[in-house]
């Protein structure tokens, strides 16, 4: 073990503690207005890992030299942070969200349940499952924007907000298990373990669907008496022309298909920005700030996470298959689940049972914390304004995700 590896582990631990304390920093910003800007910055969950990654780079430069720090930073793979930023902005554009809203509203009106209840169920069940096609970050963005005025608003009990947030995060994490390209943990091992979409769907997908439906149904019933139609205070904007909607959907499809090629999807994004500027009358403000914060968070996680292999991989290698499931589920709470499955892909001779247990545990625990799954920071960025102090407590999320995580665990272990 090198000194910098120990420093990296310590800084990673401090970053984890910082995520637990983020809500406290928000309170400090209110108590000490003179330094409110600094405390508010430190209270932004999306800033935490980027901030500590910067500290790590300074430590690396001090211990090993500036060139070593630059070389390490450039050796990291930043495709996922860039992709999440781009797909968030495109998926949250007004033509896309209005199209999705119209489709889901039409489906809701055809159900025997009240429209608001049906919309909540569809947002917590159907939209997470579409993550298997449009990727999990895009599904998270659409679900969060759709559910925000229904659940994450004033008047809704705080504990129910956390319960719904936990269900959303867990369902997004397991909802991408119908294909081999949409869930980041699967993508990390698909080529190495020779997993195609058929294998993933037959071994994980149908079990994930059952867990998603159970989780969404239970929380929807709990929310039922608190639901009401969103207040329509602003005048309705003119309808977006069909041609504009189709072009936006085309941009989204192109970004998803080119999601592993940052040079190409960033080029598509530049064209998208040009189009939205040219037809600004059909747009709402793009969520550039929120997307950048999420990308910063994930990039920081990439930099800090790269220093954790020395202690994580021996743990993964030493566990039996069943212990591996619970170990992966627990470790996912303190590290990105895609990083965990990537470490598993480096182990030679891992049995098919162990591979299954590692993947099942990693996606099952993907809703326990903000850092557990790549799309979670996007959900936090879009929904935190609906919570007390406009911040999401780590313990509140953990409590809200506990029951849906148990449902997912039973589905993958018992079915």
N, C-alpha and C positions, 0 to 999 in steps of 0.2 A: 504494500500500500504506500503510495506516494503522499507527501504532505498535502499537495493540492487536492488529492482525492478526499482526504479527511476534511479539508476546508470546504470542499464542495458538498460533502454530506452534512456538515454543520450548517452551512448556509441554506441547504435544502430544508433542514429541520426548522430553521428560523423562518423561512418562507411559509412553511406549513403553520407554524404558530401565528404568523402574521395574518393568514387567512382567517383563523379563528378570532383574531382580535380586530378584524376590519370594522365590525359594527361599533366597537368601542372607540375607534378613531373618529367615526362619524359623530359620536356623542361629544368627544373632545372638541370637535370643530364648532359645536354649538356653545360649549362652555367657555371657550377661549376665542372670541371673534377676531382678536388681533392676529392669530395664527391659523385662522379657519381654513385658508387656502392649502397650507401644508397638511393639516390633519385630514382635510377632505381628500387630498391626493392620496395619502396613505390609507384612507378608508375605502378607496376604490379597489374592489377585489381584483379587477382586471389588471391593475397596475402592479400587484404584489410580486408576481414571479418575474416580470420584466425588471422591477427595481432590484431584486436580489440577484438576478442574472448579471446586472450591471456591476454589483458589488463583487460577484465572482470573477468577472473579467478584470476588475482592478486588482483583485488578489492574485490572479494568474499572472498578470503583467508584473506585479511586484515580486512574486516568487520565481517565476520562470522567464521573465522578460517579455517585452512588448510584442515581439514577433511570435512567440509561443501563444500569446493570448489571441492575436489576430488569426493565427493558423487554426486554433481550436474553434473560434467563432465561425470561420469559413468552412470548417469540416462538418458542421451541423447541417441537417436537412430541414429546410424551411418551407417545403412545399405545402404542408398541411396548414400552417398559420396563414400563408398567402391565400390558399384556396378558401379557407373559412371566411376570411375578410371579404373576398370577392363574391362568394356565393351568398353571404349575408346581405350585402348591399343589393345585389340583383334580385334575390328572392323577396326582399322587403319593398321593392319598388311598387308604386301604386297600381299599375296595370296587372302585375302578377297577383298581389294580395286581393285586389277586387275580383279577379277571375276566380281565385280559390274560394273567396267568400261567397260568390254567387253560386258556385257549384255546391258547396256545403249547405248553404241556405236552402237550395232546392231539395237536397236530400233530406234536410231536417224537416221541411214542411210535409214531406211524404211519410213521416213516421207518426205513430199514434201519440208520442210523447210531446210535451210542450216544446216549442221551437228552441228556447234558450237551453233547455236540458239536452235536447238532441244535438245542438251545436257544441255544447261542452263535451258530450260523449264523443262526437266525431273528432273534435280537436285533440282529445286525449287518447283516442284509439286509432282512427283511420289515418290521421295526418302522420303520427309516428311510424305507422307501417309503410306509408309512402316514402319514408326515408330509405327504404330498400331500393327505390328507383331514382329518387332525386338527390340522394345522399342525406345523411343524418343532420349536418349543419343546416341545409336548406329546410328540412322538415321542422327542425327546432325553431328556425326563424318564423316560418309560416304559422306554426302552432302557437308560439308566444304572442305574435301580433293578433291572432284571432281570439285567444283566450283572455288577453289583458283586460278588455272592457267588460268581460263577463265575470271573471273570477278575481283578478288582481286589481281591486278597486276599493275605494272607501265603502264601509258598510259590511264588507265580508269579514267574518272572524279570522283573526290572524292565524290561528292553528289550522283552519281549513285551507288558507292560502298555502301554508307550508305542506299540507297533505297533498294538495293538487300539484304543487311544484315537484314534490318527490315522485308522484306518479308520472308526471310529464318527463322528468329526467330518466327514470327507470325505463319507461316505455320507449323513449327515443333510443336508449342504449341497446335494448333488445329488439326494437322494431326494425333495425337494419339488417336482421339476420336471415332475410329471405334471398339475398344475393351475396356474391363474393366480393363486391367492390364498394358497397355503400358504407359499411361499418369499418372505421379505421382499425380496430383490433383484428378483424378478419383480413383486411387488406395487407397487413404486415406479414401474414403467414401463408396467404393463399398460394403463392407461387412455390414457396419452400416445401409446404406440406401437400402440394398438389390438390388443393381444394377448389372445385369449381362451384358454380351457382347451384347445380343440382345437389351436390353433396351438402352444401351449407343449408339449403332449404329443407332437405329430408332429415338431416340430423339436428338442426336447430330451429329452423324457420317455423314449422307448425307448432312447436312447443312455445315459441315466443308469441305467436298469435294468440294462443290460449291465455297466456299470462297477461298480455296487453289488454285483451277484452275483459278479463276478470278485474284487473286494476282499474280500468276506466269505468267499468260499471259500478264498482263499489264506491269510488270517490264521487261519481256523478250523483248517486243516490244520497250521499252525505251532503252534497252541495245543493240539492234540489230546492229546499225551502228558502235558500238564501239567494237564488238566482232571480234576476230581473232584466228586462230589456235595457240595453245601454241607452243612456240619455242622449238624445239627438239635439244638441244645442246649436251646432253649426249648420248652416244651410248646405244642402246636398250639392256636391260638385258635379259638373257636367259629366256624363258618362264617357268613359275612355273608348275611342273608336276600336273596332275589332282589329283593324290592321295593326294598330299600335300594340294592343295586347298580344297578338301573335308574334310580333317582332320581339317583344320582351320575353315571351316564352321561348323563342328561338335562342335568344342570348343565354337564358338560364340553361337550356338543353346543351348548348355548346360548351358552357363553363363546366357542366357536370361531366360531359364526355371527355373533355380535355383536362380533367381534374388532376392528373398526374404529370402534366406538362406546364409548369408555371410560365414559361416564356409565351406559350400560346394562349393560355387562359387570361394572362395579364393583357395581352394584345386585344383579346375579345372585350375585356373590361374597358380598355381605352375607347373602343368603338361604342360601347354601351354608354359611357359618360358623354361622348359626343352626341349620341342620339337623344339622350335625356335632356341635354342642353338645347338641342335644336327644337324639341317638342316639349318645352318646359310647362306649357299650359295643361298637359295631361299627366303631370308628375306631382308627387308630394316630395318634401325635402328628403334626400337620400340619407341613410343612416351611416354616413362616412365615419363620424366620430365613434359610434358604437362599434362598428366593424374594425376600426383601427385599434381600439382598446382591446378587443378580443384577440386580434392578431398579435398584439404586443404581449398579452398574457401567454398565448400558446408558444410564441417564440421564446419567451423567458423560460417556459417549461422545457422546451427543447434544449436550451443551453444548460440549465441546471440539471435536467434529467440525464444528460450525457455523462455526468460524473457519478451516477449512482449504480452503474452496472456491477462494480466490484463487490457490492454487498447484496444487491438484489438477486443476481443470477445464482449464487450458491444456495440461497433460500429456495428458489424455484427448483433447482436440480435435486435438492435433498428430500422433497416431499413425495409421499405416495399419491396415487391418483385422487382419492377422496380428500386427503389433506390438501392436495394441490388446488382443488375447487375452492375450499374455504380460505386457503392461504391467498389465492389469486383474488377472491372477492374482497378480502380484507386489505391486501396490498394496493388494490385498485383505488381505495379511498385516499391513499397518500401518494399515488403516482398515476399518471395517465395510463388507461388500460391498454392503449395501443403500444406504449413503451414496454409494458409487461409481457404482452404476447410476442413482441419482437425479441425480447430476451429469451423466451421459450423457443423461438425458431432457431436460435443459435445452439441449442442443445442437441447433440448428435444422438440418434437412437431413441428418441422419445416415442413411447408406444402410442397407438391410436387412442387408447383410453385416456392416457395422460394428456394428449393433445386436446381431446374433447373437454376434459375437466378444466384444463387451463383456460380455454376459450369461454366455456360456460361461466366459470367463476369471474372472469374479467368483465364480461358484458353484464352479468348479474349485478355486480357492484358498481356499475357505471353511473348510478344516480346518487350515490351516497354523499359525494362532495362536489364542489365546483370543478376540481381538477381531475375528477375520475374519468371523464369522457370529454373529448374535444368539443362537442357542441354545447356543453353545459355553460361555459362562459358567455356564449351568445344568448342563452336563455336568461342568465343573470342580468346581462346588460339591458335586455329589453323589458324585463319584468320587475326589476328592483324598485322602481318608483311606486309600485303598488303596495310596498311593504312599509312597516313602521320605520321612521327615520330614513326612508328611501334606500335601505340596504338590507341584504339578505344574510341572516345569521347562520353560521356554519352548523351550530348545534340544532337549530330549527330545521335546516335542510336534512340533516342526518336523521332526525326524528321523523320527519315527513316521509323520507324514503325507506324507512325500516320495513314497514308492512309490504309495500309493493316489491321490495327486494326479496323478502321472504317468499312471496308468491312466485317470483321468477325463479328462485332457487329450487322450490318444489317442482316447478314445471320441468326444469332441466335435469333434476336428479331422479324424479319419480316417474315421469312419462316415458 
